[in-house]
Amino acid sequence: MSKITFLGAGSTVFVKNVLGDSMLVPSLQGFELALYDINPERLKESESMLRNIQASNGSTVRIVAYSDRKEALRGAKYVVNAIQVGGYDPCTITDFEVPKKYGLRQTIADTLGIGGIFRNLRTIPVMMDFARDIREVCPDAWFLNYTNPMAVLTNVMNTHGGVKTVGLCHSVQACISHLFDGLGMDKEGVRSRIAGINHMAWLLEVTKDGVDLYPEIKRRAAEKQKEKHEDMVRYELMLKFGYYVTESSEHNAEYHPYFIKKNYPELIERFNIPLDEYPRRCVNQIKGWEEMRDSIVNNASLSHERSHEYASYIFDAMETNVPFKIGGNVMNTGLITNLPREACVEVPCLVDASGVTPTYVGDLPPQLAALNRTNINTQLLTIEAAMTGKKEHIYHAAMLDPHTAAELSMDDIVSMCDDLIEAHGDWLPKFR
């Protein structure tokens, strides 16, 4: 029996999308859906939810919850990763509150910046444990990584974990819809080309019937910038650097040195930047789950319609050899020629029975490559810190982070990193 293993299966709503989707795919009937999570209560809830969906749609999959991770992985053909190490309390709180003492403010802190660095440092050791198990009990499995920080974790699994890994993010899928809906433009029949790095990939081409739509996009964006709206950072980046970026304005506000600046507090209001946004989302998500648990977990007639998540389409393409195109995070094997080969990049990929085949992009416009490299610098130094255990590389990663470096002195950056290491305690034993 073929097997799909879901690590972090306590993420019940996401499990519903990925594995609920899989139940609806003919080529995946008869598969085992293996669930694993370190929280037994949440694991049981996800198992119950999937059994409700199965009862409603008659799928022939086999649903099994495991308390032993290695057994959950044993013989898997596909592995989906959706873990969060340290959770909202205490680790996300730590990621936000310690930097605040130094006057360093953040919005999301899950990808780059000081929060992204420390999220990586506590997650990479767990990922390396996954990799060891996978090499032992399912060495040919494809690993689909949904966990942030996407670029670093996908890079680590490929280069240090020895696991066939592709990173999957929603930002490429949502880019055109978000841009066109925000500007009141018709997206039907629009063709696009997107490449860069995760959360900072670029809409390089956008056409309809062979006509370049960028002039009209920029005209409307410039007009819309005269009033408050929720995508002001991305529009500003596009108007200054020439291209629209895939990930949201609240994310990109902290990837660059231009927007969150204590010496220019008016920029927060001007660009409508939601400081401390991720902690608010976490609190609301926890509250929302308490309110919706019964409707999902205890609903015997729970139905499901296939979502836009890539996972089930990837499984199906590999099983049937019918190609499917995705935006995937993969190693830069000469794909984007003016970015480092050591980087993980986000490019169009073709999926079929042979696996995930990335497509060649060539040079990005020089200003876009330069912006990407500022983030890649921090990513690569974070990996160096995690894999060598050398604390000085944490300092290097932070000192190279665009937002952190724009706000703090080198001495304050070192001190802040030390405070974060201390505050994380047993989450970062290697560096204490």
C-alpha positions in Angstrom: 0.0 0.0 0.0 1.4 3.5 -0.9 1.5 6.0 1.9 1.3 9.8 2.4 2.6 10.9 5.8 1.6 14.2 7.3 4.0 15.6 9.9 2.3 18.2 12.1 -1.1 16.6 11.6 -2.4 18.6 14.6 -2.9 21.4 12.1 -6.4 20.2 11.5 -7.7 22.8 9.0 -4.6 22.4 6.9 -4.8 18.6 7.1 -8.4 18.9 5.9 -7.2 20.7 2.8 -4.2 18.6 1.9 -5.5 15.1 2.9 -9.2 15.9 2.3 -8.1 16.9 -1.3 -6.2 13.6 -1.6 -9.3 11.6 -0.8 -11.0 13.1 -3.8 -8.2 12.1 -6.3 -8.8 8.8 -8.1 -5.1 8.0 -8.4 -4.7 8.2 -4.6 -7.5 5.7 -3.7 -6.1 2.9 -1.6 -3.3 5.0 -0.2 -2.6 5.1 3.5 -2.9 8.6 5.0 -0.5 8.5 8.0 -0.9 11.1 10.6 1.8 12.2 13.1 1.9 15.0 15.7 3.5 15.5 19.1 0.1 16.6 20.5 -2.0 13.5 20.9 -5.2 15.5 21.4 -4.9 17.5 18.2 -3.8 14.3 16.4 -7.0 12.5 17.5 -9.1 15.5 16.3 -7.5 15.5 12.9 -8.1 11.7 12.6 -11.7 12.1 13.6 -12.1 14.9 11.0 -10.7 12.9 8.2 -12.9 9.9 9.1 -15.9 12.2 8.8 -14.9 13.3 5.4 -14.2 9.7 4.3 -17.7 8.7 5.5 -19.2 11.4 3.4 -17.3 10.8 0.1 -16.7 7.0 0.2 -12.9 7.3 -0.3 -11.0 4.0 -0.1 -7.9 5.5 1.6 -6.8 4.1 4.9 -6.4 6.6 7.8 -3.9 5.8 10.5 -2.7 8.0 13.4 0.8 7.2 14.8 2.4 8.0 18.1 5.8 6.9 16.7 7.2 9.2 14.0 9.5 6.7 12.4 6.6 4.2 12.0 4.5 7.0 10.5 7.2 7.6 8.0 8.1 4.0 7.3 7.6 3.2 3.6 6.1 6.6 2.8 6.0 7.7 -0.8 5.2 11.3 0.0 5.8 13.3 3.2 4.0 16.6 4.0 5.6 18.9 6.6 3.5 21.5 8.4 5.1 21.8 11.8 5.7 24.8 14.0 8.4 24.4 16.6 7.8 26.3 19.8 4.4 27.6 18.9 2.9 31.0 19.6 3.6 30.6 23.4 6.4 30.8 24.2 8.5 31.1 21.0 6.6 33.6 18.8 6.1 35.8 21.9 9.8 35.7 22.5 10.6 36.5 18.9 8.6 39.7 19.2 9.1 40.9 22.7 12.9 40.7 23.1 13.6 42.7 19.9 11.1 45.3 21.1 13.4 46.1 24.1 15.9 47.2 21.5 13.4 49.3 19.6 13.2 46.7 16.8 9.6 46.2 15.6 8.3 43.5 13.4 5.1 42.5 11.6 5.2 38.7 11.0 8.7 37.5 11.9 8.4 34.0 10.4 10.6 34.3 7.4 13.4 36.8 7.6 14.4 39.4 10.2 15.5 38.5 13.7 12.3 36.5 14.2 12.9 34.5 11.1 16.4 33.7 12.1 15.4 32.3 15.5 12.5 30.5 14.1 15.0 28.8 11.8 17.4 28.0 14.6 14.8 26.1 16.6 13.2 24.4 13.6 16.3 23.1 11.7 17.3 20.5 14.4 13.8 19.0 14.2 14.0 18.9 10.4 17.4 17.2 10.6 15.7 14.5 12.8 13.0 14.1 10.2 15.7 13.8 7.5 17.5 11.0 9.4 14.3 9.0 9.8 13.4 9.5 6.1 16.8 8.4 4.9 16.4 5.2 7.0 12.7 4.2 6.5 11.6 6.0 3.3 14.7 7.2 1.4 12.9 7.6 -2.0 10.1 9.8 -0.6 9.3 13.3 -1.8 9.2 15.8 1.0 6.7 18.6 0.5 7.6 21.4 2.9 4.9 23.9 3.9 6.7 25.2 7.0 8.3 28.6 7.3 10.9 29.9 7.0 10.5 28.3 3.6 13.7 29.1 1.8 16.1 28.1 4.6 14.2 24.9 5.7 13.9 23.7 2.1 17.5 24.4 1.5 18.6 22.5 4.6 16.5 19.5 3.8 18.0 19.3 0.3 21.7 20.1 1.0 22.2 18.8 4.5 19.2 16.4 5.0 19.7 14.4 1.8 16.0 14.4 1.1 14.2 15.1 -2.1 12.4 18.3 -1.1 10.2 20.9 -2.7 8.9 23.9 -0.8 5.4 25.1 -1.4 3.9 28.5 -0.6 0.6 30.2 -1.3 2.0 33.5 -2.4 2.7 32.6 -6.0 -0.7 31.1 -6.4 -2.4 34.2 -5.0 -0.3 36.8 -6.6 -2.3 37.6 -9.8 -5.7 37.4 -8.1 -4.6 39.7 -5.3 -3.1 42.3 -7.6 -5.9 42.3 -10.2 -8.7 42.3 -7.6 -7.1 45.1 -5.7 -6.8 47.2 -8.8 -10.3 46.3 -10.2 -8.8 44.7 -13.3 -10.1 41.6 -15.1 -7.7 38.6 -14.5 -9.4 36.3 -16.9 -6.9 35.1 -19.6 -3.9 36.8 -17.9 -0.6 35.1 -18.4 2.3 35.6 -16.0 5.8 34.6 -15.2 7.1 34.6 -11.6 10.5 33.9 -10.2 12.8 35.0 -7.3 13.0 33.7 -3.8 10.2 32.6 -1.4 8.1 35.6 -0.2 10.2 37.8 -2.6 9.5 36.4 -6.0 8.7 38.8 -8.7 5.9 39.2 -11.3 8.4 39.4 -14.2 5.8 39.4 -17.0 2.1 39.9 -17.0 0.2 40.0 -20.3 -3.2 39.4 -21.9 -3.5 38.6 -25.6 0.1 39.5 -26.0 -0.3 43.0 -24.5 2.0 44.0 -21.5 -0.4 44.9 -18.6 2.3 46.6 -16.4 1.7 50.1 -17.7 -2.0 50.0 -16.7 -1.2 48.2 -13.5 1.3 50.9 -12.5 -1.0 53.7 -13.5 -3.8 52.3 -11.3 -1.4 51.5 -8.4 0.0 55.1 -8.4 -3.6 56.4 -8.2 -4.6 54.0 -5.5 -1.5 55.0 -3.4 -3.2 58.4 -2.8 -5.5 56.7 -0.3 -5.0 54.1 2.5 -5.3 50.5 1.5 -3.9 47.2 2.7 -1.2 46.6 0.0 0.7 49.8 0.1 4.2 48.4 0.7 4.0 46.2 -2.4 2.7 49.0 -4.6 5.5 51.2 -3.4 8.1 48.6 -4.1 6.6 48.1 -7.6 6.6 51.8 -8.3 10.2 52.3 -7.1 11.8 49.0 -8.4 9.5 48.2 -11.4 7.9 44.9 -10.5 5.2 43.5 -8.1 6.4 41.1 -5.4 4.5 37.9 -4.5 4.2 38.0 -0.7 2.0 40.4 1.2 2.7 44.0 2.2 2.9 43.1 5.9 5.6 40.6 5.2 7.6 42.8 2.8 7.5 45.7 5.2 10.1 43.8 7.3 12.2 42.3 4.5 13.5 45.7 3.4 15.2 48.6 5.3 12.7 51.2 4.0 9.5 51.0 5.9 9.7 50.2 9.6 12.1 52.9 10.9 12.1 54.4 14.4 13.6 57.7 13.0 10.7 57.9 10.5 7.6 56.8 12.5 5.3 58.5 10.0 6.1 55.7 7.6 4.0 53.2 9.6 0.9 55.3 9.2 1.7 56.3 5.6 2.1 52.7 4.4 -0.5 51.2 6.7 2.0 48.8 8.3 0.4 46.4 10.9 3.1 46.1 13.6 2.8 42.9 15.7 0.5 41.4 13.2 1.5 37.8 13.6 0.8 37.6 17.4 -2.6 39.1 16.8 -3.3 36.4 14.1 -2.1 33.7 16.5 -4.4 34.8 19.2 -7.4 35.0 16.8 -6.5 31.6 15.3 -6.4 29.9 18.7 -9.8 31.5 19.6 -11.2 30.7 16.2 -10.2 27.0 16.5 -12.0 26.7 19.8 -15.2 28.1 18.2 -15.0 25.9 15.1 -13.7 22.6 16.6 -17.1 20.9 16.9 -18.2 21.8 13.4 -15.1 20.1 12.0 -14.1 17.3 14.4 -17.6 16.1 15.5 -19.5 16.6 12.3 -20.3 13.1 11.0 -21.6 14.5 7.7 -18.5 16.8 7.1 -18.0 17.4 3.4 -15.0 18.7 1.5 -14.3 20.3 -1.9 -10.9 20.2 -3.5 -8.8 23.2 -2.5 -6.1 25.0 -4.5 -3.3 23.5 -2.3 -0.6 22.1 -4.6 0.0 18.9 -2.6 -2.8 16.6 -4.1 -2.1 17.9 -7.6 1.6 17.0 -7.1 0.7 13.5 -5.9 -1.6 13.0 -8.8 0.9 14.2 -11.4 3.5 11.9 -10.0 1.1 8.9 -9.9 -0.4 9.4 -13.4 2.5 11.0 -15.2 0.1 13.8 -16.4 2.2 17.0 -16.0 1.2 19.8 -13.6 2.9 23.2 -13.2 3.7 24.7 -9.8 5.6 27.5 -8.3 8.2 25.5 -6.3 11.1 26.3 -4.0 14.1 24.3 -5.1 17.9 24.7 -5.1 19.4 27.2 -7.6 21.1 24.7 -9.9 21.8 27.5 -12.4 18.1 28.4 -12.7 18.4 32.1 -11.8 21.8 33.0 -13.0 22.4 36.2 -11.0 21.6 34.6 -7.7 24.0 32.4 -5.7 24.0 28.7 -6.5 23.8 28.0 -2.7 20.4 29.7 -2.5 16.9 28.2 -2.6 14.9 29.9 -5.3 11.2 30.0 -6.2 10.6 29.2 -9.9 8.1 27.5 -12.2 8.4 23.7 -12.0 6.9 20.9 -13.9 5.7 17.8 -12.0 5.2 14.4 -13.5 6.2 10.8 -12.7 9.9 11.7 -12.9 9.4 14.2 -10.0 9.8 17.9 -9.8 11.7 19.5 -12.7 12.5 23.2 -12.2 12.6 25.6 -15.2 15.4 27.9 -16.3 14.8 31.6 -15.7 18.1 33.3 -16.4 19.0 36.7 -15.1 16.5 38.6 -13.0 16.4 42.4 -13.6 19.5 43.6 -11.6 17.6 45.6 -9.0 15.4 42.6 -8.2 18.4 40.2 -7.9 20.1 42.8 -5.6 17.0 42.8 -3.3 16.9 39.0 -3.3 20.6 38.8 -2.4 20.0 41.0 0.7 17.7 38.3 2.0 19.8 35.3 0.8 22.8 36.6 2.7 20.9 36.2 6.0 19.4 32.9 5.0 22.8 31.4 4.2 24.4 32.7 7.4 21.5 31.3 9.4 22.1 27.9 7.9 25.8 28.2 8.7 25.0 29.0 12.3 22.6 26.0 12.6 24.9 23.5 11.0 28.2 24.5 12.6 26.8 25.5 16.0 28.9 28.7 15.9 27.1 31.5 17.7 29.1 34.2 15.7 27.2 33.2 12.6 23.9 34.1 14.3 25.4 37.5 14.8 26.5 37.6 11.2 23.0 36.6 10.0 21.4 39.3 12.1 23.9 42.0 11.1 23.2 41.2 7.4 19.5 41.3 7.8 18.3 44.5 6.0 15.7 45.7 8.6 17.8 44.8 11.7 20.9 46.4 10.3 19.0 49.6 9.4 17.8 50.0 13.0 20.5 48.8 15.4 24.2 49.1 16.0 26.4 46.0 15.7 26.9 45.9 19.5 23.1 46.1 20.0 22.5 43.3 17.5 25.0 41.0 19.3 23.4 41.8 22.6 19.9 41.2 21.3 20.9 37.9 19.8 22.4 36.8 23.2 19.2 37.9 24.9 17.1 35.8 22.4 19.3 32.8 22.9 18.9 33.1 26.7 15.1 33.7 26.4 14.7 30.6 24.1 16.4 28.4 26.7 15.9 24.8 26.0 14.6 25.5 22.5 18.1 26.4 21.5 20.4 24.2 23.7 23.2 24.2 21.1 23.9 27.9 21.6 23.6 28.3 25.3 
